[in-house]
Amino acid sequence: MVDVGVDLGTANTVVCHPRDGVIFDEPSVMLLRRGARREVLVGHEAASLEGRTSPRARSRRPLRGGVITDLEAARTYVRAVAERVAGRQWRWRRLGAVMGVPLGATPLERRALTEAAEEAGMSHVTLLPEPIAGALGCGLDPMERRVHLVVDVGGGTAEIAAFCWGEVLVARSTRQAGDEMTTAVRWHLREAHDLVVDERGAEDIKIRASVDGGEVVAGGSDARTGRPRLVPVSAEEIDEALRPVVRGVVTALTSCLEELPPQATQDVLAGGVLLLGGGSLVPGLRGDLEKALGFPVKHVDRPLTCVAEGLAAAVAAPAVRRSYGS
Ligand SMILES: Nc1ncnc2c1ncn2[C@@H]1O[C@H](COP(=O)(O)OP(=O)(O)OP(=O)(O)O)[C@@H](O)[C@H]1O
């Protein structure tokens, strides 16, 4: 029996083995092709074919806003990922998993996640809130008798949690996260440059602007003529388009801090706020949070994989699973 940590995210799926580290880190996309034999591709293989197939093939994303929206698709997806990571062994030696779940998920959404994994063949599944797993993956101890505060900006959701000694004290969950940022970039290009780009194109521009800075060239089609067109866009412009979403995260964090008791606030002030998730890489987010709160805010070393690493670490941390898990 093997137990692994599984972060089934809106944008990316990361699977981490407690001993071998990250063994799968690919986009949460699945491509199904009907025919004599049903073919299923997941991750990079599926993403590379998006927009390049006939109507016989359908691309699907098993999650929206951090939760499963299509149980059948999620079950097929989890099974295909499990087969990729466990290979042929999967047929005889079933996997167990500690899976990440948004703190804001409803009981029904939690049930859907457990069912998808169990029906895909996982032998036993524990759910652990993603911000707690992220903290554990960064070396913090969620059982410690002092308060930690984590901001996890993913694709579908941004989650904020203050926790101490096995309990979540205050939490916030908002859809103001990476996907909303991508939509904001799309709208900006349409409004300011008459340029139409698809979701993937807009995400690529957002990430290039964040990583390279300076000027990026955006490719799309002209809104009036439909002809292909290239437009130079400055990183400052993209930054400006993302402001409303960044403000949404700042507001959620501010309201979370307002509810903390004074002693807990002292702990956060001393330890700093931990910032993780792919959406946290947007330039300016950390500075804006620090400016608004007057607290130190720290980026983590592996913002895109620390949740899965923490889930794998929880395999050997029964107290964490008992206190925070379900
Ligand atoms: N360098 C970057 N700059 C800006 N955004 C980035 C960068 N790298 C990744 N992202 C964004 O981070 C998001 C994905 O982050 P992550 O993998 O942590 O989310 P997820 O776990 O799939 O989502 P969720 O937890 O909401 O289900 C995407 O919206 C992606 O565009």
The ligand as an SDF file (V2000), in Angstrom:
LIG
                    3D

 31 33  0  0  0  0  0  0  0  0999 V2000
    4.5840   33.4580  -12.3820 N   0  0  0  0  0  0  0  0  0  0  0  0
    3.2630   33.5830  -12.2390 C   0  0  0  0  0  0  0  0  0  0  0  0
    2.7070   34.8140  -12.1760 N   0  0  0  0  0  0  0  0  0  0  0  0
    1.3790   34.9720  -12.0390 C   0  0  0  0  0  0  0  0  0  0  0  0
    0.5050   33.9530  -11.9170 N   0  0  0  0  0  0  0  0  0  0  0  0
    1.0130   32.7040  -11.9670 C   0  0  0  0  0  0  0  0  0  0  0  0
    2.3970   32.4450  -12.1160 C   0  0  0  0  0  0  0  0  0  0  0  0
    2.5840   31.0950  -12.1210 N   0  0  0  0  0  0  0  0  0  0  0  0
    1.3610   30.5440  -11.9840 C   0  0  0  0  0  0  0  0  0  0  0  0
    0.4160   31.4950  -11.8940 N   0  0  0  0  0  0  0  0  0  0  0  0
   -1.0410   31.3220  -11.7360 C   0  0  0  0  0  0  0  0  0  0  0  0
   -1.2650   30.5360  -10.5740 O   0  0  0  0  0  0  0  0  0  0  0  0
   -2.4980   29.8310  -10.7170 C   0  0  0  0  0  0  0  0  0  0  0  0
   -2.2920   28.3720  -10.3610 C   0  0  0  0  0  0  0  0  0  0  0  0
   -1.8010   28.2930   -9.0710 O   0  0  0  0  0  0  0  0  0  0  0  0
   -1.9120   26.9190   -8.2520 P   0  0  0  0  0  0  0  0  0  0  0  0
   -1.3070   25.8090   -9.0280 O   0  0  0  0  0  0  0  0  0  0  0  0
   -1.3640   27.1890   -6.8830 O   0  0  0  0  0  0  0  0  0  0  0  0
   -3.5020   26.7690   -8.2080 O   0  0  0  0  0  0  0  0  0  0  0  0
   -4.3960   25.4760   -8.0380 P   0  0  0  0  0  0  0  0  0  0  0  0
   -3.9200   24.7180   -6.8280 O   0  0  0  0  0  0  0  0  0  0  0  0
   -4.4550   24.7130   -9.2940 O   0  0  0  0  0  0  0  0  0  0  0  0
   -5.8130   26.1640   -7.7830 O   0  0  0  0  0  0  0  0  0  0  0  0
   -6.8610   26.0630   -6.5770 P   0  0  0  0  0  0  0  0  0  0  0  0
   -6.0560   25.8470   -5.3120 O   0  0  0  0  0  0  0  0  0  0  0  0
   -7.5680   27.3680   -6.5840 O   0  0  0  0  0  0  0  0  0  0  0  0
   -7.7520   24.9330   -6.9150 O   0  0  0  0  0  0  0  0  0  0  0  0
   -2.9520   30.0040  -12.1570 C   0  0  0  0  0  0  0  0  0  0  0  0
   -3.9920   30.9630  -12.2190 O   0  0  0  0  0  0  0  0  0  0  0  0
   -1.6880   30.5270  -12.8570 C   0  0  0  0  0  0  0  0  0  0  0  0
   -2.0060   31.3530  -13.9490 O   0  0  0  0  0  0  0  0  0  0  0  0
  1  2  1  0
  2  3  1  0
  2  7  2  0
  3  4  2  0
  4  5  1  0
  5  6  2  0
  6  7  1  0
  6 10  1  0
  7  8  1  0
  8  9  2  0
  9 10  1  0
 10 11  1  0
 11 12  1  0
 11 30  1  0
 12 13  1  0
 13 14  1  0
 13 28  1  0
 14 15  1  0
 15 16  1  0
 16 17  2  0
 16 18  1  0
 16 19  1  0
 19 20  1  0
 20 21  2  0
 20 22  1  0
 20 23  1  0
 23 24  1  0
 24 25  2  0
 24 26  1  0
 24 27  1  0
 28 29  1  0
 28 30  1  0
 30 31  1  0
M  END
$$$$
